[in-house]
Amino acid sequence: MDLRIILVILHIIGTVLGAGAATVTDYLVFKFSKDIKIDKDEFQILHTISDLIWAGLFLLLMTGLGFIYLHITDFGNVRDAYSLDKIWAKITIVIILTLNGFFVHYFVLPTLKQRLGKTLATPSFIKKSFFIFSPGAISAVSWYSALVLGAWRGLEASYAEIMCGYVALLAGAIIISNIAGRKMLTKR
């Protein structure tokens, strides 16, 4: 088994871990918030699942560096400008995922931890809700965009076209998650 095959397998595992855990986290945030509060056990579950997201992201970053190494040492891996644009789009999306992950770890989780067992339907929390619900949308769109880009062989789109589509999906997801989140927080 050569290095490329090993990298592909680990890259797929990283994507499955990250995208799967991000999907479960987004689902559970809305499920746990239906009673307008997060208890200690629910928070611990979210925190544990975020560790899986970090593991998936770490595998993506390491294997991505491995693919870049293979590209630098064997220029035959990238056949055309579209392939290179797709690689740069995936790199950009993984950077966004990483920054979003740090935001979740250093803002969202601590904010939720401060409200354990207390209602989330307070004016101060509702003011922060954009920063609570948006990272979930960013995570979901980013993980699935990276997955689709990795799987879509023969995609003929420039970096700008890919990123415009990504930003449009991101904007839609952020709007929808915030509408749903605010509606849930203000329904009582």
Residue pairs with C-beta under 8 A, 6 or more apart in sequence:
3 66
3 70
4 70
7 63
7 66
7 67
7 70
8 63
10 59
10 62
10 63
11 59
11 60
11 63
11 64
11 67
11 150
13 56
13 59
14 55
14 56
14 57
14 58
14 59
14 60
14 62
14 63
15 56
15 60
15 143
15 146
15 147
15 150
16 56
17 52
17 53
17 55
17 56
17 59
18 52
18 53
18 55
18 56
18 57
18 59
18 60
18 97
18 143
19 56
19 143
19 144
19 146
19 147
20 52
20 56
21 49
21 50
21 52
21 53
21 56
22 53
22 136
22 139
22 140
22 143
23 140
23 143
24 49
25 46
25 49
25 50
25 53
25 136
25 139
26 136
26 137
26 139
26 140
28 42
28 45
28 46
28 49
29 46
29 136
30 180
30 181
30 184
32 38
32 39
32 42
32 46
33 120
33 181
33 184
33 185
34 184
36 119
36 120
36 121
36 184
36 185
36 188
37 115
37 117
37 118
37 119
37 120
38 46
38 112
38 115
38 116
38 117
38 120
39 116
39 117
40 116
40 117
43 109
43 112
43 113
43 116
46 109
46 112
47 109
50 104
50 105
50 109
53 101
53 139
54 101
57 94
57 97
57 98
57 101
60 94
60 97
60 146
61 94
61 98
64 90
64 91
64 94
67 77
67 87
70 77
71 77
71 78
71 87
78 84
78 87
81 158
82 155
82 156
82 157
82 158
85 157
85 158
85 159
85 162
86 149
86 152
86 155
86 157
86 162
88 159
89 149
89 159
89 162
89 163
89 166
90 146
90 149
90 150
92 163
93 142
93 145
93 146
93 149
93 166
94 142
94 146
96 138
96 142
97 138
97 139
97 142
97 143
97 146
100 135
100 138
100 139
100 142
101 139
103 131
103 135
104 135
104 139
107 131
108 131
108 132
108 135
111 125
111 128
111 131
111 132
112 132
115 125
120 185
121 185
121 186
121 188
125 132
125 185
126 182
126 185
126 186
129 178
129 181
129 182
129 185
130 178
132 181
133 174
133 177
133 178
133 180
133 181
133 182
134 174
134 177
134 178
136 177
137 170
137 173
137 174
137 176
137 177
137 178
138 170
138 173
138 174
140 173
141 166
141 169
141 170
141 173
142 166
142 170
145 166
145 169
149 155
149 162
155 162
157 165
